[in-house]
Every structure is written in structure tokens, then in C-alpha cells.
Amino acid sequence: MVEYGTARNWIKPKNRKSLFVAGLLREAVDPPGAKKQPFMRPAIDGKASEAVDTMAAYMRDRIPKEIDKAGKK
């Protein structure tokens, strides 16, 4: 919801005739939605190669340890 934002949507009561919002009774409310605030895409774009390198280094270190551990059982 933060990354892509949200659309406007009508909020209507399910079991009553009206909603109590901000001290007023309303039949429905139309909130404006949330503006998008991208944070994942810019982070991925800026650090993708570093993340891949870090994961590859971790796997090079960890896989032999897991193979040794599996062989000792």
C-alpha cells in the first residue's frame, strides 16, 4: 500500500444506517486514498548487484558447511 498507494474508495456501514466520523453522522465516507511512496524499487535499483554478490558469498560459505553436516548423520 505504501509502495503503490491506494485508490479512493467508499466506506459504507454494514449493519447500520450511518457512520460516526469526526463527530458527525455520515451515510458514507470517501477517503482520498494514500499517495504512493516508493521505497522498495529505488532500494532494489540502487543495491541489486550488491545484494546478489552478498548472497553469492553467503552461499559459497554456507553450502559446504551444510553438505558436511548432512554427511555426518
Summary of the structure (lengths in Angstrom):
residues: 73
radius of gyration: 25.1
end to end distance: 46.2
largest distance: 70.0
contacts: 131
relative contact order: 0.15
helix: 44%
strand: 11%
